[in-house]
Amino acid sequence: MSNSKKELSHELLPKKNKTTLFSSILIPELQKELDQNSKLAGNLRGLFILQVLHKKKFQTEYYLLFQGRDIKPILSNERPELPKSDSSTFPTPILPVVLVEIEDQDILNFATGGLTGMKAFVGGKIKIVGDLLLAQQLEEVFVKAGGVAKAMSFLEKNKIAGFEVSKPVRKPRTANRSSKL
């Protein structure tokens, strides 16, 4: 094989590169939003463990810790220190814990308004262990933050993974449809 053919075949081989997860872009943006306005979380109290999958394989885990109005929310890849109860005999966590398992692509669909938490749960796109009502409150925080519009704007502005915002095309209505029958 000549050198030019070797070079060409080398260029055609798929390059091994690590997939960039949408969650690795969107979660830090949510943290920035909550840093700017921690009141968006309201009186939400709980630890959310978000397990992110890619093609049904575990990729990463995020911890979202909300401790009420007066304490800044924490979003991290590292398990945060949980507040303990005042009882010295049984020091148990005083916050409820919700475990959410979701595909990375579904996080993008959720963030851009194509999927709601309830649709995802009923459709089997996410698995939730823990308090479902508390999980719904997390979605409310995202909505209060104007999350869908901000996520769309961010993705479009940064041209993330070829993401392109497309507007739905409406077909004009015809006055007389019976002529086609």
N, C-alpha and C positions, 0 to 999 in steps of 0.2 A: 504494500500500500504506500502510495506516495505521501510526502509530508503534507501536501495540501488536503488530501483526502482524510488523513489522520486528524488534522486541525478541524476540518469540517465535521467529522463524526464526533469529535470531542465537544464541539459547540452544540450539536443536536442532542446530546445526552442530557437528561433532566438534571438540573443542578440541585443538590441537596441544600435546602435552607429551612430554617425553623419557621414554622407558621406563626405569623403575628396574630395574636388573639385580639378580637374586638374588645373583649373585657379589659385587656391590659391598657387600652386607650381610654375606654369609657369610664372605668372605675376611678382613675385618677382625676378625670374631669368632674365627676360627681363630688369627689373630695374637695376640689377647688371651690365648687359651688357652695358646698356646706360650710367651708371655711369662711367664705364671704358673707354667708347669711345662715348662721346655725339655727335660726328660728324656723327655717323651713322644715326641720324635723319635728317641730312642735313638742309634744310631751311623749314622743315615742320612746319606749324603754324595751330593750331587748338586744340579744346578740344574734346576728344573722351570719350563718356560715354558708358562703356561696361556693359550691364546688362546680368548677367549670370543666366541661368535657369538650373534646373535639373529635368528632366521628366516634362517639361513644367511649372514648378513652379519656381517663382523668388527665387534666393538664395542670390545673392550679387551683388554689383555694384562696378566697378573700374572706376577711372578717369585718363585719360592719357592726360596730358597737354604738348603740344609742342609749343614753342614760338620762333622758329627760331634757327639759328646757335649759337648765343652768349649766350643763356640761357639754362641751364641744364633741360632736360625733367623731369616731375614729374609724377610718377605712384603711385596712392594711392586709398585707400578705402574711403577717405574723400574728399569731394568737395573742390578743391583748390580755392584760391582767384584769380579771373580773373583780368588781367590788364584792366584798363578803358581808354576810349578815353580822349583826352585833353580837350574836350568841357565840361565846368562846367554846362551848361544848360541841356545837355542830356548825362549823363555819361553812355554810353552803352558799353558792351563788344566789343572789337575790334578783337576777334578771332571767326572764324566759329565754330559751334558745330555740331558734328555728334553723333547720338545715334545709338548704335549697340546692338541688342538683339540676343543672341546666346546660344545654349545649351552647357553645360560644355564639354560634349563628343565631340562636334564639334570643340571646342577650341583645344582639344587634336589632333583631326584629322587634323586640320589646322597646328598646330605646328609640326606635324610629316610628313607633306607633302602629306597627303591623301586627302586634300581638299584645293581648292584655294578660295579666296574671291569671285571671279566672279561665280564660280560653286556653292558656298554656297548661294549667292544672287539669282541667277537664279533658283536654285533648292528649294528655300524657306527655307533653313536651317538657314539663318540669316535674320533679318529685319534691314533695315537701314533707318534712318530718317535724312535727311541732305544731304550734298554734297557727291555724290558717288565717284567723282574723288578724293576728299580728303581722303575718306575711302580707296581707292586703294593705295594712297601714304603711308598709315600706313602699308599696306602689304609689300610695297617696303622696308621700314625700317627693317622689320623682315627678309626679304630676304638678304639685305645688311649685316645684323648681322650674317649671316650664321645660321639663326634660326632653320632650319629643322635639320641639322646635330647636332647642339648643343643640341636641344631638345631631339633628339633620344639618344645621348650620355648620357645626364643627366638622362633621364628616365631609361635607361638600367643600368647605374652605381648605381643609387639609388633604383633600383627595385621597382619603384612606382606602387602601386596598382596591382602588378602582371604583369606589362607591360613587354613584352618580345619582343625583336627585332628579327624578323625572316627574313631570306633571301629568296627571291623567288627561287623555285626549277625549273630548266629548264630541260625539257625532252630532251634527246639526239635525234638528228635528225637521221632518218634512211636513208640510201642511196637509197633504193628501196622501195617506199611506195606502188607500184602497186601490190606487192605480197599479200597484205592484202585484195584486192578487190575480 
